[in-house]
């Protein structure tokens, strides 16, 4: 939670600084209805000379906090969960071949108790599965197989923890963006009704908000989707290793019991 609060604070300060830099020169400008094309050209030239992240930050502020802030919160929370999952899966990885070879060596040389102690002192889901299987060796190989299968499902559940929240934020981000689009278009039609005329300057504000909210929602969803698929790929890889090494453990204990 502390890391999440730090991320939220950093994002707020960054966008607040960008807003202050944008507001100062904006107060000195005067709006002239006769020169919309000149202003658009000047804005395009200004954005072309700015870094991409600063340009997106300015567009974020132009879209309005009431619709952009929920999208930003979804992105930050989703990234926080994704980074936590990536770190968890990375630290859970071990050298599987070396670990299995060491367990087999200990079983053959010193017995099941030595191998059990080694598994208990090793991190990662594979070591935990091995420990649970070795704990039930005295109950028979059938009990070992059941323990390995059951605890494998438990470890897979631990690895997938939090992914449902990332899926929620992936769905929410574009939905909030589309909601802002609808509100922006309603605002544009309200302006047309109030002015009793269809002029680009009348509807430009509402349409701009509509497009910017959609853009930010889609950007947020795309970023989170990339992280989500990467995490799924890492989980699938570890699940395959867990299944493969679990079969090896049963074979080890079967051979050891026949000695």
C-alpha angles and dihedrals in degrees: 000000000000091000090049092052091049090052092049092048093049092050092049092050092047095051091042090055091049090049091052091050091049097045098053098064091035091065091059095053122095120212114235116188092202096063110050093131093054092051092049091051092049091050092050091051091049093051091046090061095048130083114264095245092052092048091051089048091055092048088049091057092046090055092064130254094249091070104020096052096063089050090050091049091052091050095048095045092045092050091047092054092043093051091047090052092048091051091047093051093044094052090045092061118099137171096278098190093050092046095050092046091051093049091050091049092051093047092052096041106034107009138246096306093061091049090048091054091049092051092048091056094048122087127227138061095276092057090048091052091049091050092051091048094049090048089064099042092108089058093060138267093282090060089048092054092049092049092049093050094045096046091044088061090049092052091048089053090053091052093050094048111128097017091108089061092052089051089051092052091047089056096040098051099064090036091057089045092053090047089055088049092055092047091048092052091048088052090051092052091046089055090050090051092048094048094039090220139088105233127154091231091054098053099030095090096052094044091048092054089047094053096042094052091050091048095051093045092053093046091052092048093048093050093049092045091057091052091044094054092045091054091048090052091052092048093050090050092052093045090055090051091049092053093046095048092044090060089049091053092053090049090050093052092044091055091044093051091055094057 
